[in-house]
Amino acid sequence: MTHAAYEIIGAERETRWLLTCDHASNAVPAEIHGGSLGLPDEDMSRHIAYDVGAAGVTRALAQRLGATAVLGTFSRLVIDPNRGEDDPTLVMRLYDGSIIPGNRHADSDEVERRLETYHRPYHAAIARMAARRPDTVIVPIHSFTRQLRGRRPRPWHVTVLHAGEGPLAPALLAELGKHDELCVGENEPYPGHLFGDTVDRHALRTGRLNALIEIRNDLIADHEGQIAWADRLAPALERALAATDI
């Protein structure tokens, strides 16, 4: 049986909110090298394989917002759903100091097979859920590591990424900025727009309100942290959306 490419939470909910979690899982489907990319468990539990804690936040946040959520069910090292199909980092061979043995000989035919089996079905599910309403709001949930190998520590607790279009991200930044205890970043530690990524495909090209949320993964590594951040983000998102008056 082929590994399902996505999980949908709350498909039946009548809601504007559509959460996505591209890097929810570190699973390697059995049909790929017997379920292993040749990396030790230590690497498969790191940020290179998935966004630590993001799935738990997404699930809890979907419950609090009454939102629909689409979660990827395969490791970003299998193929990265938050990349365009022609992006050179779509299938990584080296990531943050770790060589990915199972991707070393992934040729164009293998990449196409992974696109067809995992990447495209995942995006088709998002497109299907987003198309249910004309006023869908896209909110991807990600996490980032506190420090890449050989780099400086990242100071932010949470960041909001955006492409400079639409009012939701600025409104959300303003809401999060009300928490004096938080170090809030804007378009950190990554740029706000990557051609072909989830926001580009499902929000920018379709004119939907959007804001991508990145949470530092040490803050959401356990269930308690995930619930705390869902509790913080849900009212902030609701107030931010109300502030857009759209």
Beta strands, then each sheet from edge to edge (+ up, - down):
strand 1: 6-9
strand 2: 17-21
strand 3: 68-72
strand 4: 94-95
strand 5: 98-99
strand 6: 137-144
strand 7: 158-161
strand 8: 184-186
strand 9: 212-216
sheet 1: 1+ 3- 2- 6- 9- 7+ 8+
sheet 2: 4+ 5-
end
